[in-house]
Amino acid sequence: QVRVVESGGGLVQAGGSLRLSCAASGRTFTSCTIGWFRQAPGKEREFVSGISWTSGSTYYADSVKGRFTISRDNAKNTVFLQMNSLKPEDAAVYYCAVRIGGGYGSNRFTAASLYPYWGQGTKVTVSS
């Protein structure tokens, strides 16, 4: 069983930055695809960013492209989501999701149904 834990959420002013972390126990991220999703109150969960641990390939939702950066630390078996220039509309609970395997095309990152392992979420609040 893979346990996924996110951290790093909090309250930040618009224009500020936060860095979210995603760690896993039960296995390493080797051969995994890791995705970040978010869900704001009253809205559906949406894809934010994803990374292939093996290749390092990344993918971003248009809404965060140029502001968010996803990265990985092999030694720490951790994935980070650096969020800069935060906007009030970025406020949400952010979830890290993990699946074993890769694939092709953007769907390998964006399809929430492909991820069997999810964290409990970390809340990001952006004040205007």
A tleap script that builds the chain and sets N, CA, C and O, in Angstrom:
source leaprc.protein.ff14SB
mol = sequence {
  NGLN VAL ARG VAL VAL GLU SER GLY GLY GLY
  LEU VAL GLN ALA GLY GLY SER LEU ARG LEU
  SER CYS ALA ALA SER GLY ARG THR PHE THR
  SER CYS THR ILE GLY TRP PHE ARG GLN ALA
  PRO GLY LYS GLU ARG GLU PHE VAL SER GLY
  ILE SER TRP THR SER GLY SER THR TYR TYR
  ALA ASP SER VAL LYS GLY ARG PHE THR ILE
  SER ARG ASP ASN ALA LYS ASN THR VAL PHE
  LEU GLN MET ASN SER LEU LYS PRO GLU ASP
  ALA ALA VAL TYR TYR CYS ALA VAL ARG ILE
  GLY GLY GLY TYR GLY SER ASN ARG PHE THR
  ALA ALA SER LEU TYR PRO TYR TRP GLY GLN
  GLY THR LYS VAL THR VAL SER CSER
}
set mol.1.N position { 0.844 -1.183 0.000 }
set mol.1.CA position { 0.000 0.000 0.000 }
set mol.1.C position { 0.887 1.243 0.000 }
set mol.1.O position { 1.900 1.294 0.697 }
set mol.2.N position { 0.504 2.217 -0.769 }
set mol.2.CA position { 1.243 3.468 -0.858 }
set mol.2.C position { 0.492 4.536 -0.090 }
set mol.2.O position { -0.693 4.766 -0.327 }
set mol.3.N position { 1.169 5.171 0.810 }
set mol.3.CA position { 0.571 6.281 1.551 }
set mol.3.C position { 1.194 7.572 1.052 }
set mol.3.O position { 2.415 7.724 1.009 }
set mol.4.N position { 0.332 8.487 0.679 }
set mol.4.CA position { 0.767 9.759 0.101 }
set mol.4.C position { 0.471 10.880 1.097 }
set mol.4.O position { -0.630 10.952 1.645 }
set mol.5.N position { 1.432 11.734 1.326 }
set mol.5.CA position { 1.261 12.823 2.290 }
set mol.5.C position { 1.690 14.137 1.655 }
set mol.5.O position { 2.813 14.267 1.168 }
set mol.6.N position { 0.782 15.111 1.666 }
set mol.6.CA position { 1.105 16.451 1.189 }
set mol.6.C position { 1.376 17.358 2.380 }
set mol.6.O position { 0.906 17.113 3.491 }
set mol.7.N position { 2.137 18.399 2.127 }
set mol.7.CA position { 2.371 19.424 3.135 }
set mol.7.C position { 2.710 20.720 2.435 }
set mol.7.O position { 2.993 20.746 1.237 }
set mol.8.N position { 2.678 21.789 3.198 }
set mol.8.CA position { 3.113 23.075 2.679 }
set mol.8.C position { 2.017 24.082 2.421 }
set mol.8.O position { 2.301 25.227 2.070 }
set mol.9.N position { 0.774 23.679 2.587 }
set mol.9.CA position { -0.305 24.632 2.376 }
set mol.9.C position { -0.325 25.704 3.450 }
set mol.9.O position { 0.376 25.613 4.458 }
set mol.10.N position { -1.138 26.716 3.214 }
set mol.10.CA position { -1.248 27.787 4.201 }
set mol.10.C position { -1.939 28.987 3.614 }
set mol.10.O position { -2.561 28.923 2.554 }
set mol.11.N position { -1.812 30.094 4.336 }
set mol.11.CA position { -2.418 31.356 3.935 }
set mol.11.C position { -1.345 32.259 3.352 }
set mol.11.O position { -0.282 32.447 3.943 }
set mol.12.N position { -1.636 32.811 2.190 }
set mol.12.CA position { -0.679 33.694 1.535 }
set mol.12.C position { -1.445 34.818 0.865 }
set mol.12.O position { -2.593 34.636 0.459 }
set mol.13.N position { -0.825 35.963 0.750 }
set mol.13.CA position { -1.448 37.080 0.048 }
set mol.13.C position { -1.328 36.882 -1.463 }
set mol.13.O position { -0.412 36.220 -1.951 }
set mol.14.N position { -2.252 37.457 -2.168 }
set mol.14.CA position { -2.186 37.407 -3.631 }
set mol.14.C position { -0.837 37.955 -4.094 }
set mol.14.O position { -0.359 38.981 -3.610 }
set mol.15.N position { -0.246 37.244 -5.036 }
set mol.15.CA position { 1.079 37.611 -5.507 }
set mol.15.C position { 2.195 36.884 -4.799 }
set mol.15.O position { 3.345 36.929 -5.234 }
set mol.16.N position { 1.868 36.219 -3.718 }
set mol.16.CA position { 2.865 35.515 -2.929 }
set mol.16.C position { 3.136 34.117 -3.456 }
set mol.16.O position { 2.644 33.717 -4.511 }
set mol.17.N position { 3.937 33.385 -2.682 }
set mol.17.CA position { 4.380 32.052 -3.109 }
set mol.17.C position { 4.212 31.039 -1.995 }
set mol.17.O position { 4.246 31.368 -0.809 }
set mol.18.N position { 4.032 29.801 -2.412 }
set mol.18.CA position { 4.025 28.668 -1.503 }
set mol.18.C position { 4.687 27.497 -2.220 }
set mol.18.O position { 4.682 27.415 -3.448 }
set mol.19.N position { 5.255 26.596 -1.428 }
set mol.19.CA position { 5.792 25.371 -1.998 }
set mol.19.C position { 5.139 24.183 -1.323 }
set mol.19.O position { 5.248 24.004 -0.110 }
set mol.20.N position { 4.476 23.393 -2.099 }
set mol.20.CA position { 3.850 22.179 -1.602 }
set mol.20.C position { 4.790 20.993 -1.797 }
set mol.20.O position { 5.558 20.940 -2.757 }
set mol.21.N position { 4.711 20.056 -0.878 }
set mol.21.CA position { 5.522 18.848 -0.959 }
set mol.21.C position { 4.625 17.625 -0.976 }
set mol.21.O position { 3.546 17.612 -0.384 }
set mol.22.N position { 5.092 16.606 -1.661 }
set mol.22.CA position { 4.376 15.336 -1.719 }
set mol.22.C position { 5.377 14.217 -1.483 }
set mol.22.O position { 6.330 14.048 -2.243 }
set mol.23.N position { 5.149 13.467 -0.434 }
set mol.23.CA position { 6.020 12.340 -0.115 }
set mol.23.C position { 5.186 11.074 -0.033 }
set mol.23.O position { 3.975 11.119 0.185 }
set mol.24.N position { 5.849 9.959 -0.209 }
set mol.24.CA position { 5.134 8.684 -0.172 }
set mol.24.C position { 5.868 7.688 0.711 }
set mol.24.O position { 7.097 7.675 0.776 }
set mol.25.N position { 5.107 6.873 1.374 }
set mol.25.CA position { 5.675 5.752 2.114 }
set mol.25.C position { 5.100 4.467 1.535 }
set mol.25.O position { 3.997 4.467 0.987 }
set mol.26.N position { 5.831 3.396 1.653 }
set mol.26.CA position { 5.380 2.132 1.104 }
set mol.26.C position { 6.081 1.764 -0.191 }
set mol.26.O position { 6.164 0.590 -0.552 }
set mol.27.N position { 6.581 2.769 -0.882 }
set mol.27.CA position { 7.382 2.532 -2.069 }
set mol.27.C position { 8.056 3.838 -2.458 }
set mol.27.O position { 7.680 4.909 -1.983 }
set mol.28.N position { 9.036 3.742 -3.311 }
set mol.28.CA position { 9.634 4.961 -3.844 }
set mol.28.C position { 8.814 5.405 -5.044 }
set mol.28.O position { 7.913 4.698 -5.497 }
set mol.29.N position { 9.137 6.577 -5.545 }
set mol.29.CA position { 8.436 7.108 -6.705 }
set mol.29.C position { 8.979 6.558 -8.017 }
set mol.29.O position { 8.524 6.948 -9.092 }
set mol.30.N position { 9.934 5.669 -7.934 }
set mol.30.CA position { 10.495 5.091 -9.147 }
set mol.30.C position { 9.400 4.508 -10.031 }
set mol.30.O position { 8.541 3.758 -9.567 }
set mol.31.N position { 9.446 4.863 -11.303 }
set mol.31.CA position { 8.478 4.393 -12.295 }
set mol.31.C position { 7.069 4.933 -12.081 }
set mol.31.O position { 6.113 4.422 -12.664 }
set mol.32.N position { 6.936 5.947 -11.262 }
set mol.32.CA position { 5.614 6.512 -10.989 }
set mol.32.C position { 5.357 7.794 -11.766 }
set mol.32.O position { 6.278 8.471 -12.222 }
set mol.33.N position { 4.108 8.092 -11.896 }
set mol.33.CA position { 3.644 9.393 -12.362 }
set mol.33.C position { 2.965 10.058 -11.180 }
set mol.33.O position { 2.131 9.451 -10.507 }
set mol.34.N position { 3.318 11.283 -10.937 }
set mol.34.CA position { 2.781 12.016 -9.783 }
set mol.34.C position { 2.034 13.237 -10.304 }
set mol.34.O position { 2.543 13.992 -11.132 }
set mol.35.N position { 0.839 13.410 -9.810 }
set mol.35.CA position { 0.026 14.540 -10.248 }
set mol.35.C position { -0.436 15.378 -9.077 }
set mol.35.O position { -0.636 14.870 -7.974 }
set mol.36.N position { -0.602 16.650 -9.321 }
set mol.36.CA position { -1.223 17.560 -8.365 }
set mol.36.C position { -2.583 17.956 -8.917 }
set mol.36.O position { -2.716 18.332 -10.081 }
set mol.37.N position { -3.572 17.863 -8.068 }
set mol.37.CA position { -4.934 18.271 -8.388 }
set mol.37.C position { -5.400 19.236 -7.311 }
set mol.37.O position { -4.808 19.299 -6.234 }
set mol.38.N position { -6.442 19.976 -7.592 }
set mol.38.CA position { -6.991 20.867 -6.583 }
set mol.38.C position { -8.500 20.905 -6.695 }
set mol.38.O position { -9.085 20.650 -7.748 }
set mol.39.N position { -9.100 21.229 -5.578 }
set mol.39.CA position { -10.550 21.346 -5.552 }
set mol.39.C position { -10.939 22.507 -4.665 }
set mol.39.O position { -10.644 22.522 -3.470 }
set mol.40.N position { -11.599 23.471 -5.261 }
set mol.40.CA position { -12.105 24.622 -4.518 }
set mol.40.C position { -13.538 24.337 -4.088 }
set mol.40.O position { -14.217 23.513 -4.700 }
set mol.41.N position { -13.998 25.004 -3.051 }
set mol.41.CA position { -15.374 24.783 -2.580 }
set mol.41.C position { -16.392 24.999 -3.690 }
set mol.41.O position { -16.370 26.018 -4.380 }
set mol.42.N position { -17.278 24.036 -3.851 }
set mol.42.CA position { -18.318 24.154 -4.853 }
set mol.42.C position { -17.880 23.884 -6.270 }
set mol.42.O position { -18.672 24.016 -7.202 }
set mol.43.N position { -16.622 23.506 -6.445 }
set mol.43.CA position { -16.107 23.249 -7.790 }
set mol.43.C position { -15.619 21.820 -7.907 }
set mol.43.O position { -15.364 21.149 -6.907 }
set mol.44.N position { -15.494 21.373 -9.123 }
set mol.44.CA position { -14.971 20.042 -9.355 }
set mol.44.C position { -13.450 20.027 -9.194 }
set mol.44.O position { -12.776 21.046 -9.346 }
set mol.45.N position { -12.946 18.855 -8.887 }
set mol.45.CA position { -11.501 18.697 -8.805 }
set mol.45.C position { -10.899 18.908 -10.186 }
set mol.45.O position { -11.450 18.465 -11.194 }
set mol.46.N position { -9.767 19.589 -10.216 }
set mol.46.CA position { -9.135 19.853 -11.493 }
set mol.46.C position { -7.646 19.553 -11.437 }
set mol.46.O position { -7.008 19.659 -10.390 }
set mol.47.N position { -7.120 19.182 -12.569 }
set mol.47.CA position { -5.706 18.901 -12.692 }
set mol.47.C position { -4.907 20.200 -12.633 }
set mol.47.O position { -5.321 21.226 -13.172 }
set mol.48.N position { -3.755 20.135 -11.968 }
set mol.48.CA position { -2.873 21.286 -11.869 }
set mol.48.C position { -1.552 21.029 -12.600 }
set mol.48.O position { -1.162 21.786 -13.490 }
set mol.49.N position { -0.879 19.958 -12.211 }
set mol.49.CA position { 0.430 19.676 -12.788 }
set mol.49.C position { 0.794 18.224 -12.555 }
set mol.49.O position { 0.280 17.589 -11.635 }
set mol.50.N position { 1.682 17.697 -13.390 }
set mol.50.CA position { 2.122 16.328 -13.213 }
set mol.50.C position { 3.560 16.154 -13.648 }
set mol.50.O position { 4.097 16.952 -14.417 }
set mol.51.N position { 4.175 15.100 -13.144 }
set mol.51.CA position { 5.555 14.816 -13.481 }
set mol.51.C position { 5.759 13.314 -13.583 }
set mol.51.O position { 5.209 12.534 -12.806 }
set mol.52.N position { 6.561 12.937 -14.558 }
set mol.52.CA position { 6.979 11.545 -14.679 }
set mol.52.C position { 8.285 11.390 -13.929 }
set mol.52.O position { 9.271 12.049 -14.260 }
set mol.53.N position { 8.307 10.532 -12.928 }
set mol.53.CA position { 9.506 10.407 -12.109 }
set mol.53.C position { 10.679 9.910 -12.936 }
set mol.53.O position { 11.806 10.370 -12.754 }
set mol.54.N position { 10.428 8.988 -13.831 }
set mol.54.CA position { 11.509 8.381 -14.594 }
set mol.54.C position { 12.105 9.335 -15.607 }
set mol.54.O position { 13.324 9.488 -15.678 }
set mol.55.N position { 11.261 9.974 -16.388 }
set mol.55.CA position { 11.756 10.825 -17.466 }
set mol.55.C position { 11.904 12.278 -17.048 }
set mol.55.O position { 12.655 13.034 -17.665 }
set mol.56.N position { 11.191 12.667 -16.003 }
set mol.56.CA position { 11.205 14.068 -15.608 }
set mol.56.C position { 10.262 14.936 -16.429 }
set mol.56.O position { 10.202 16.150 -16.235 }
set mol.57.N position { 9.534 14.322 -17.334 }
set mol.57.CA position { 8.579 15.099 -18.133 }
set mol.57.C position { 7.531 15.727 -17.230 }
set mol.57.O position { 7.094 15.131 -16.246 }
set mol.58.N position { 7.142 16.931 -17.582 }
set mol.58.CA position { 6.156 17.654 -16.782 }
set mol.58.C position { 5.017 18.154 -17.665 }
set mol.58.O position { 5.134 18.262 -18.885 }
set mol.59.N position { 3.927 18.449 -16.998 }
set mol.59.CA position { 2.766 18.961 -17.722 }
set mol.59.C position { 2.002 19.876 -16.780 }
set mol.59.O position { 1.931 19.625 -15.577 }
set mol.60.N position { 1.429 20.941 -17.337 }
set mol.60.CA position { 0.738 21.932 -16.520 }
set mol.60.C position { -0.622 22.278 -17.110 }
set mol.60.O position { -0.810 22.261 -18.327 }
set mol.61.N position { -1.543 22.584 -16.248 }
set mol.61.CA position { -2.793 23.167 -16.689 }
set mol.61.C position { -2.507 24.579 -17.190 }
set mol.61.O position { -1.612 25.256 -16.683 }
set mol.62.N position { -3.261 25.009 -18.171 }
set mol.62.CA position { -3.044 26.344 -18.727 }
set mol.62.C position { -3.156 27.424 -17.661 }
set mol.62.O position { -2.470 28.443 -17.732 }
set mol.63.N position { -4.008 27.209 -16.687 }
set mol.63.CA position { -4.265 28.228 -15.673 }
set mol.63.C position { -3.072 28.480 -14.761 }
set mol.63.O position { -3.016 29.517 -14.101 }
set mol.64.N position { -2.125 27.563 -14.710 }
set mol.64.CA position { -0.978 27.723 -13.813 }
set mol.64.C position { 0.342 27.799 -14.568 }
set mol.64.O position { 1.389 28.040 -13.967 }
set mol.65.N position { 0.300 27.598 -15.857 }
set mol.65.CA position { 1.525 27.580 -16.657 }
set mol.65.C position { 2.251 28.908 -16.519 }
set mol.65.O position { 1.651 29.975 -16.643 }
set mol.66.N position { 3.542 28.829 -16.262 }
set mol.66.CA position { 4.343 30.032 -16.086 }
set mol.66.C position { 4.393 30.539 -14.660 }
set mol.66.O position { 5.228 31.381 -14.330 }
set mol.67.N position { 3.508 30.037 -13.810 }
set mol.67.CA position { 3.485 30.466 -12.398 }
set mol.67.C position { 3.864 29.318 -11.461 }
set mol.67.O position { 4.493 29.546 -10.427 }
set mol.68.N position { 3.496 28.120 -11.805 }
set mol.68.CA position { 3.770 26.949 -10.972 }
set mol.68.C position { 4.874 26.120 -11.613 }
set mol.68.O position { 4.992 26.050 -12.836 }
set mol.69.N position { 5.672 25.499 -10.767 }
set mol.69.CA position { 6.720 24.606 -11.250 }
set mol.69.C position { 6.706 23.325 -10.434 }
set mol.69.O position { 6.755 23.358 -9.204 }
set mol.70.N position { 6.641 22.212 -11.117 }
set mol.70.CA position { 6.693 20.918 -10.443 }
set mol.70.C position { 8.106 20.362 -10.599 }
set mol.70.O position { 8.723 20.490 -11.656 }
set mol.71.N position { 8.606 19.747 -9.537 }
set mol.71.CA position { 9.957 19.200 -9.574 }
set mol.71.C position { 10.030 17.986 -8.657 }
set mol.71.O position { 9.110 17.698 -7.891 }
set mol.72.N position { 11.139 17.296 -8.761 }
set mol.72.CA position { 11.308 16.108 -7.920 }
set mol.72.C position { 12.693 16.111 -7.300 }
set mol.72.O position { 13.646 16.654 -7.859 }
set mol.73.N position { 12.780 15.493 -6.134 }
set mol.73.CA position { 14.046 15.319 -5.435 }
set mol.73.C position { 14.226 13.829 -5.237 }
set mol.73.O position { 13.565 13.215 -4.399 }
set mol.74.N position { 15.124 13.256 -6.013 }
set mol.74.CA position { 15.315 11.805 -5.961 }
set mol.74.C position { 15.753 11.343 -4.577 }
set mol.74.O position { 15.261 10.333 -4.072 }
set mol.75.N position { 16.662 12.068 -3.974 }
set mol.75.CA position { 17.212 11.641 -2.694 }
set mol.75.C position { 16.151 11.637 -1.601 }
set mol.75.O position { 16.175 10.800 -0.698 }
set mol.76.N position { 15.221 12.581 -1.693 }
set mol.76.CA position { 14.184 12.696 -0.669 }
set mol.76.C position { 12.899 11.976 -1.064 }
set mol.76.O position { 11.948 11.916 -0.285 }
set mol.77.N position { 12.875 11.432 -2.274 }
set mol.77.CA position { 11.656 10.784 -2.760 }
set mol.77.C position { 10.447 11.693 -2.558 }
set mol.77.O position { 9.421 11.293 -2.009 }
set mol.78.N position { 10.607 12.906 -3.013 }
set mol.78.CA position { 9.595 13.935 -2.789 }
set mol.78.C position { 9.364 14.718 -4.074 }
set mol.78.O position { 10.289 14.968 -4.847 }
set mol.79.N position { 8.132 15.089 -4.277 }
set mol.79.CA position { 7.764 15.959 -5.392 }
set mol.79.C position { 7.330 17.298 -4.816 }
set mol.79.O position { 6.639 17.358 -3.799 }
set mol.80.N position { 7.742 18.356 -5.474 }
set mol.80.CA position { 7.412 19.695 -5.018 }
set mol.80.C position { 6.550 20.414 -6.064 }
set mol.80.O position { 6.664 20.174 -7.266 }
set mol.81.N position { 5.702 21.286 -5.573 }
set mol.81.CA position { 4.959 22.179 -6.454 }
set mol.81.C position { 5.226 23.592 -5.963 }
set mol.81.O position { 4.673 24.025 -4.952 }
set mol.82.N position { 6.066 24.294 -6.677 }
set mol.82.CA position { 6.366 25.685 -6.356 }
set mol.82.C position { 5.308 26.554 -7.007 }
set mol.82.O position { 5.131 26.536 -8.225 }
set mol.83.N position { 4.614 27.311 -6.185 }
set mol.83.CA position { 3.519 28.142 -6.675 }
set mol.83.C position { 3.864 29.600 -6.458 }
set mol.83.O position { 3.970 30.058 -5.320 }
set mol.84.N position { 4.037 30.321 -7.536 }
set mol.84.CA position { 4.371 31.733 -7.479 }
set mol.84.C position { 3.229 32.567 -8.044 }
set mol.84.O position { 2.345 32.051 -8.728 }
set mol.85.N position { 3.258 33.830 -7.755 }
set mol.85.CA position { 2.245 34.771 -8.260 }
set mol.85.C position { 0.841 34.232 -8.014 }
set mol.85.O position { -0.001 34.206 -8.912 }
set mol.86.N position { 0.613 33.810 -6.798 }
set mol.86.CA position { -0.672 33.190 -6.480 }
set mol.86.C position { -1.820 34.189 -6.601 }
set mol.86.O position { -1.686 35.372 -6.289 }
set mol.87.N position { -2.930 33.673 -7.056 }
set mol.87.CA position { -4.129 34.467 -7.251 }
set mol.87.C position { -5.231 33.924 -6.343 }
set mol.87.O position { -5.174 32.764 -5.935 }
set mol.88.N position { -6.218 34.733 -6.026 }
set mol.88.CA position { -7.326 34.236 -5.205 }
set mol.88.C position { -7.978 32.988 -5.798 }
set mol.88.O position { -8.447 32.124 -5.058 }
set mol.89.N position { -8.008 32.893 -7.096 }
set mol.89.CA position { -8.626 31.724 -7.733 }
set mol.89.C position { -7.786 30.459 -7.617 }
set mol.89.O position { -8.240 29.382 -8.004 }
set mol.90.N position { -6.572 30.572 -7.092 }
set mol.90.CA position { -5.754 29.380 -6.831 }
set mol.90.C position { -6.108 28.734 -5.495 }
set mol.90.O position { -5.667 27.622 -5.203 }
set mol.91.N position { -6.894 29.422 -4.695 }
set mol.91.CA position { -7.256 28.881 -3.389 }
set mol.91.C position { -8.056 27.596 -3.544 }
set mol.91.O position { -9.046 27.550 -4.274 }
set mol.92.N position { -7.619 26.565 -2.856 }
set mol.92.CA position { -8.254 25.253 -2.974 }
set mol.92.C position { -7.550 24.293 -2.027 }
set mol.92.O position { -6.539 24.629 -1.411 }
set mol.93.N position { -8.097 23.114 -1.927 }
set mol.93.CA position { -7.362 22.016 -1.300 }
set mol.93.C position { -6.582 21.326 -2.417 }
set mol.93.O position { -7.142 20.925 -3.437 }
set mol.94.N position { -5.304 21.204 -2.198 }
set mol.94.CA position { -4.428 20.606 -3.202 }
set mol.94.C position { -4.119 19.163 -2.814 }
set mol.94.O position { -3.748 18.868 -1.678 }
set mol.95.N position { -4.280 18.297 -3.770 }
set mol.95.CA position { -4.070 16.871 -3.557 }
set mol.95.C position { -2.933 16.358 -4.432 }
set mol.95.O position { -2.808 16.716 -5.603 }
set mol.96.N position { -2.120 15.518 -3.834 }
set mol.96.CA position { -1.094 14.804 -4.588 }
set mol.96.C position { -1.615 13.409 -4.882 }
set mol.96.O position { -2.186 12.748 -4.015 }
set mol.97.N position { -1.416 12.978 -6.097 }
set mol.97.CA position { -1.881 11.656 -6.504 }
set mol.97.C position { -0.740 10.904 -7.170 }
set mol.97.O position { 0.097 11.501 -7.848 }
set mol.98.N position { -0.711 9.604 -6.975 }
set mol.98.CA position { 0.388 8.794 -7.468 }
set mol.98.C position { -0.147 7.566 -8.198 }
set mol.98.O position { -1.099 6.924 -7.754 }
set mol.99.N position { 0.476 7.261 -9.309 }
set mol.99.CA position { 0.173 5.993 -9.952 }
set mol.99.C position { 1.471 5.375 -10.426 }
set mol.99.O position { 2.443 6.074 -10.711 }
set mol.100.N position { 1.472 4.081 -10.504 }
set mol.100.CA position { 2.664 3.370 -10.949 }
set mol.100.C position { 2.572 3.174 -12.453 }
set mol.100.O position { 1.633 2.571 -12.972 }
set mol.101.N position { 3.570 3.701 -13.127 }
set mol.101.CA position { 3.572 3.576 -14.568 }
set mol.101.C position { 3.635 4.921 -15.246 }
set mol.101.O position { 3.481 5.966 -14.613 }
set mol.102.N position { 3.865 4.882 -16.544 }
set mol.102.CA position { 3.976 6.101 -17.333 }
set mol.102.C position { 2.869 6.184 -18.344 }
set mol.102.O position { 1.688 6.195 -17.995 }
set mol.103.N position { 3.254 6.242 -19.596 }
set mol.103.CA position { 2.262 6.338 -20.649 }
set mol.103.C position { 2.660 7.424 -21.619 }
set mol.103.O position { 3.787 7.919 -21.612 }
set mol.104.N position { 1.701 7.781 -22.454 }
set mol.104.CA position { 1.964 8.787 -23.473 }
set mol.104.C position { 0.843 9.808 -23.492 }
set mol.104.O position { -0.301 9.514 -23.144 }
set mol.105.N position { 1.188 10.979 -23.894 }
set mol.105.CA position { 0.202 12.026 -24.028 }
set mol.105.C position { -0.123 12.671 -22.703 }
set mol.105.O position { 0.247 12.180 -21.636 }
set mol.106.N position { -0.818 13.775 -22.797 }
set mol.106.CA position { -1.144 14.537 -21.597 }
set mol.106.C position { -2.092 13.792 -20.675 }
set mol.106.O position { -2.110 14.049 -19.472 }
set mol.107.N position { -2.868 12.885 -21.211 }
set mol.107.CA position { -3.840 12.154 -20.408 }
set mol.107.C position { -3.174 11.355 -19.299 }
set mol.107.O position { -3.798 11.072 -18.277 }
set mol.108.N position { -1.907 10.990 -19.492 }
set mol.108.CA position { -1.235 10.212 -18.462 }
set mol.108.C position { -1.042 11.036 -17.189 }
set mol.108.O position { -0.857 10.485 -16.103 }
set mol.109.N position { -1.086 12.352 -17.334 }
set mol.109.CA position { -0.977 13.225 -16.174 }
set mol.109.C position { -2.351 13.692 -15.680 }
set mol.109.O position { -2.597 13.742 -14.475 }
set mol.110.N position { -3.228 14.027 -16.601 }
set mol.110.CA position { -4.440 14.753 -16.246 }
set mol.110.C position { -5.614 13.904 -15.793 }
set mol.110.O position { -6.515 14.412 -15.126 }
set mol.111.N position { -5.626 12.634 -16.135 }
set mol.111.CA position { -6.790 11.797 -15.840 }
set mol.111.C position { -6.759 11.326 -14.389 }
set mol.111.O position { -5.991 10.433 -14.032 }
set mol.112.N position { -7.593 11.931 -13.567 }
set mol.112.CA position { -7.612 11.597 -12.139 }
set mol.112.C position { -7.953 10.124 -11.906 }
set mol.112.O position { -7.497 9.520 -10.935 }
set mol.113.N position { -8.743 9.564 -12.788 }
set mol.113.CA position { -9.168 8.175 -12.610 }
set mol.113.C position { -8.018 7.183 -12.720 }
set mol.113.O position { -8.147 6.035 -12.297 }
set mol.114.N position { -6.907 7.614 -13.279 }
set mol.114.CA position { -5.754 6.716 -13.415 }
set mol.114.C position { -4.939 6.604 -12.138 }
set mol.114.O position { -4.102 5.709 -12.016 }
set mol.115.N position { -5.169 7.495 -11.188 }
set mol.115.CA position { -4.363 7.532 -9.974 }
set mol.115.C position { -5.055 6.770 -8.839 }
set mol.115.O position { -6.130 7.176 -8.397 }
set mol.116.N position { -4.468 5.696 -8.370 }
set mol.116.CA position { -5.091 4.947 -7.273 }
set mol.116.C position { -4.741 5.462 -5.879 }
set mol.116.O position { -5.442 5.175 -4.908 }
set mol.117.N position { -3.664 6.216 -5.789 }
set mol.117.CA position { -3.191 6.654 -4.473 }
set mol.117.C position { -3.281 8.166 -4.355 }
set mol.117.O position { -2.769 8.909 -5.192 }
set mol.118.N position { -3.947 8.599 -3.294 }
set mol.118.CA position { -4.180 10.014 -3.080 }
set mol.118.C position { -3.826 10.401 -1.648 }
set mol.118.O position { -4.003 9.623 -0.712 }
set mol.119.N position { -3.328 11.613 -1.506 }
set mol.119.CA position { -3.104 12.150 -0.179 }
set mol.119.C position { -4.371 12.749 0.389 }
set mol.119.O position { -5.423 12.747 -0.251 }
set mol.120.N position { -4.253 13.262 1.602 }
set mol.120.CA position { -5.410 13.813 2.296 }
set mol.120.C position { -5.681 15.260 1.904 }
set mol.120.O position { -6.741 15.806 2.214 }
set mol.121.N position { -4.732 15.872 1.231 }
set mol.121.CA position { -4.898 17.241 0.782 }
set mol.121.C position { -4.278 18.248 1.719 }
set mol.121.O position { -4.173 18.018 2.923 }
set mol.122.N position { -3.872 19.357 1.160 }
set mol.122.CA position { -3.356 20.479 1.938 }
set mol.122.C position { -4.023 21.736 1.428 }
set mol.122.O position { -4.114 21.952 0.219 }
set mol.123.N position { -4.486 22.562 2.340 }
set mol.123.CA position { -5.309 23.712 1.973 }
set mol.123.C position { -4.448 24.920 1.671 }
set mol.123.O position { -3.528 25.255 2.417 }
set mol.124.N position { -4.763 25.560 0.572 }
set mol.124.CA position { -4.108 26.796 0.179 }
set mol.124.C position { -5.157 27.899 0.167 }
set mol.124.O position { -6.177 27.795 -0.514 }
set mol.125.N position { -4.897 28.944 0.921 }
set mol.125.CA position { -5.790 30.090 0.983 }
set mol.125.C position { -5.036 31.299 0.476 }
set mol.125.O position { -3.921 31.574 0.920 }
set mol.126.N position { -5.639 32.021 -0.452 }
set mol.126.CA position { -5.001 33.203 -1.027 }
set mol.126.C position { -5.890 34.398 -0.752 }
set mol.126.O position { -7.035 34.447 -1.201 }
set mol.127.N position { -5.369 35.349 -0.023 }
set mol.127.CA position { -6.142 36.544 0.314 }
set mol.127.C position { -5.873 37.636 -0.716 }
set mol.127.O position { -4.757 37.795 -1.210 }
set mol.128.N position { -6.911 38.367 -1.016 }
set mol.128.CA position { -6.772 39.426 -2.029 }
set mol.128.C position { -6.471 40.756 -1.390 }
set mol.128.O position { -6.322 41.758 -2.091 }
savepdb mol mol.pdb
quit
